[in-house]
Amino acid sequence: MVSPFAGTGIQESIDGTTQTASFRTPFGLELDTFGNIFVSDPDSNLIRKIDRFGNVTTLSTNLVLGAPSGIKFDPITGDKFIACQDTAQILKIDPMDQFSLYAGSSPGIDGFQNGDRLNSLFKGPLFMDLDRERNLYVGELGNHTIRKINLNSETVSTLSGGVSGYLDGDLTSAQFKSPSGITYDQKTDSLLVADPQNHRIRKIDLKTSTVSTLLGNGIEASIDGKGLNASFDGPAFISLDNSGYMFVSDTSSNKIRIVDPDLNVFTIPHTFSALGVVKIDCPNQRLLTTDFGANQIFQIKFE
């Protein structure tokens, strides 16, 4: 069942409770281990916080947030990482909710450069996830790459991609077209990558250093099926639960697709206005999603 979770639907940034607060363009979504939910608002350049009591507040900072999008919580340090598309930066929010620049150039210049985190350059960083070795992977729209930030050595490298296209193979030769959502699968030590302009879900096996197509035949449609026989329509974000079920934002059709562990694809019978990030909330047995067309956050509970 789909129901509103937070936001009045009014396109404003107003704090309050989940019932009275308003969001302008809620997009990114992340949960920490304390029951807090963090929401990015790229149009108003804000990060909003919903605590476990349902209070909505705005995190304050003197830094310029250039279209904040993806948010990733680090359970080891309690930090949150924010991908800012327009300023081509990765920001860090510490456990005291203080902001700082973590990677990218301080003037917010985009480009492509690896190395030390503060000397690195990005172009359109959108979404991130962490692996078991504390590598932060970033889907990069402008450079068509998956970048890797080692949080231990504080260095940036390219994992795969760099040429706009569609090609499976080894990490060096594989091609993506504006990869966006990334989810780390601990069971297989692999990355699931939403490749929206290719209308496919790709898999990067970190053990074998290979890229393959896991889901989708490349046809631009929301048609159920199994594995490569299913069709997706702009799949942009992925969430994975503990049972191996995958939830995918099909952003062109504004539908949420469910993929079971056998790669059977189903569609939730609800059309959103402008679907953003999906995030599984295991403790509360629900799926959360942002809808930046309705200016609300929705929850989906399964019977």
NUGU-405833 format. One record per residue (C-alpha): residue in one letter; x, y, z. Coordinates in steps of 0.25 Angstrom, whole numbers. Layout:
N
- aa  xx  yy  zz
- A  X  Y  Z
...
END
This chain:
303
- aa  xx  yy  zz
- M  0  0  0
- V  5  14  -4
- S  3  25  5
- P  9  39  8
- F  19  39  19
- A  24  53  20
- G  21  67  13
- T  8  75  11
- G  10  75  -4
- I  13  90  -4
- Q  25  94  -11
- E  32  101  0
- S  44  98  10
- I  36  99  23
- D  40  91  36
- G  30  84  45
- T  26  70  47
- T  24  60  36
- Q  9  64  35
- T  12  79  35
- A  25  81  28
- S  27  84  13
- F  38  80  3
- R  41  88  -9
- T  48  76  -18
- P  51  64  -9
- F  60  55  -16
- G  72  48  -9
- L  68  39  3
- E  77  32  14
- L  75  26  27
- D  85  25  39
- T  85  15  50
- F  78  24  60
- G  65  25  52
- N  68  38  45
- I  64  41  31
- F  72  50  22
- V  66  57  10
- S  73  65  -1
- D  66  76  -8
- P  74  80  -20
- D  65  92  -24
- S  66  99  -11
- N  80  94  -8
- L  77  88  6
- I  78  76  14
- R  66  73  22
- K  66  63  34
- I  54  55  39
- D  56  50  53
- R  50  37  59
- F  39  45  66
- G  35  51  52
- N  41  65  54
- V  46  71  41
- T  57  81  42
- T  67  88  32
- L  82  86  34
- S  89  99  34
- T  103  102  27
- N  111  113  21
- L  115  105  10
- V  109  106  -4
- L  101  93  -7
- G  100  92  -22
- A  88  83  -25
- P  91  73  -14
- S  86  59  -18
- G  91  46  -13
- I  93  44  2
- K  101  32  8
- F  102  29  23
- D  115  23  28
- P  112  14  40
- I  126  14  45
- T  128  29  47
- G  114  34  47
- D  117  43  35
- K  108  46  24
- F  114  48  10
- I  106  57  0
- A  108  58  -15
- C  106  71  -21
- Q  103  71  -36
- D  105  86  -39
- T  117  89  -31
- A  123  75  -35
- Q  127  72  -20
- I  125  62  -9
- L  122  68  4
- K  123  62  18
- I  113  64  29
- D  119  60  43
- P  111  54  54
- M  109  68  60
- D  103  72  46
- Q  115  81  43
- F  118  82  28
- S  131  81  21
- L  137  79  7
- Y  142  64  6
- A  145  63  -9
- G  145  72  -21
- S  150  86  -23
- S  147  97  -13
- P  142  106  -24
- G  133  96  -30
- I  140  94  -43
- D  136  81  -51
- G  145  72  -59
- F  152  59  -58
- Q  164  57  -49
- N  168  46  -39
- G  178  46  -27
- D  177  53  -14
- R  162  55  -10
- L  163  70  -10
- N  171  71  -23
- S  161  62  -30
- L  150  67  -40
- F  136  61  -43
- K  126  64  -53
- G  111  62  -49
- P  113  53  -37
- L  99  47  -33
- F  98  35  -24
- M  108  27  -15
- D  109  14  -7
- L  120  8  2
- D  126  -6  1
- R  131  -14  13
- E  145  -8  11
- R  140  6  12
- N  141  10  -2
- L  131  20  -6
- Y  126  18  -20
- V  120  30  -28
- G  112  29  -40
- E  116  41  -49
- L  107  46  -60
- G  116  56  -67
- N  128  47  -68
- H  120  34  -70
- T  128  27  -60
- I  128  20  -46
- R  138  27  -37
- K  144  21  -25
- I  148  29  -12
- N  156  21  -2
- L  152  26  11
- N  164  20  18
- S  175  26  8
- E  166  38  4
- T  169  36  -10
- V  160  36  -23
- S  161  27  -35
- T  153  22  -46
- L  147  8  -45
- S  140  7  -58
- G  135  15  -70
- G  139  28  -76
- V  132  27  -90
- S  118  29  -92
- G  112  16  -98
- Y  108  2  -95
- L  118  -9  -94
- D  120  -20  -84
- G  134  -26  -81
- D  146  -23  -72
- L  146  -10  -64
- T  155  -3  -74
- S  147  -6  -86
- A  132  -5  -80
- Q  124  7  -84
- F  112  14  -77
- K  103  25  -81
- S  101  35  -69
- P  101  24  -58
- S  93  29  -46
- G  89  19  -35
- I  99  10  -29
- T  96  -1  -18
- Y  106  -10  -12
- D  102  -25  -11
- Q  110  -30  1
- K  106  -45  -2
- T  113  -45  -16
- D  123  -33  -13
- S  118  -26  -25
- L  112  -13  -29
- L  98  -11  -35
- V  98  1  -45
- A  86  7  -50
- D  89  11  -65
- P  76  20  -68
- Q  80  24  -82
- N  83  10  -86
- H  70  5  -79
- R  78  -6  -72
- I  83  -10  -58
- R  98  -14  -59
- K  106  -22  -49
- I  121  -19  -46
- D  127  -32  -40
- L  138  -26  -31
- K  145  -40  -29
- T  146  -43  -44
- S  147  -28  -49
- T  136  -30  -59
- V  124  -22  -63
- S  111  -30  -68
- T  97  -27  -71
- L  88  -32  -60
- L  74  -27  -64
- G  68  -21  -76
- N  67  -23  -91
- G  70  -8  -94
- I  56  -5  -99
- E  50  7  -93
- A  38  2  -86
- S  33  -3  -72
- I  30  -18  -76
- D  31  -29  -66
- G  39  -41  -69
- K  51  -49  -64
- G  65  -43  -65
- L  69  -39  -78
- N  55  -41  -84
- A  49  -30  -75
- S  49  -15  -80
- F  52  -3  -72
- D  49  12  -74
- G  60  20  -69
- P  64  12  -57
- A  71  22  -48
- F  72  17  -33
- I  73  4  -26
- S  71  -1  -12
- L  74  -15  -8
- D  68  -22  5
- N  74  -33  13
- S  66  -44  6
- G  72  -40  -8
- Y  60  -33  -13
- M  63  -21  -21
- F  55  -8  -23
- V  57  1  -35
- S  52  15  -38
- D  47  14  -53
- T  48  29  -54
- S  43  31  -68
- S  30  23  -65
- N  30  28  -50
- K  28  14  -45
- I  35  5  -35
- R  40  -8  -40
- I  42  -20  -31
- V  53  -31  -34
- D  52  -44  -26
- P  65  -52  -24
- D  62  -60  -36
- L  62  -47  -45
- N  47  -48  -47
- V  43  -33  -49
- F  29  -28  -44
- T  23  -14  -44
- I  16  -7  -32
- P  2  -2  -38
- H  4  12  -34
- T  9  24  -43
- F  17  35  -36
- S  18  49  -41
- A  33  50  -42
- L  40  38  -35
- G  53  40  -28
- V  61  31  -19
- V  56  18  -13
- K  61  13  0
- I  57  1  8
- D  55  3  23
- C  57  -10  29
- P  54  -7  44
- N  40  -1  40
- Q  37  -12  29
- R  35  -2  18
- L  40  5  6
- L  42  20  5
- T  43  28  -7
- T  43  43  -11
- D  34  49  -21
- F  39  63  -25
- G  27  65  -34
- A  17  63  -22
- N  27  70  -13
- Q  25  58  -3
- I  32  46  3
- F  24  33  1
- Q  24  20  8
- I  20  6  3
- K  17  -5  12
- F  15  -19  7
- E  4  -28  13
END
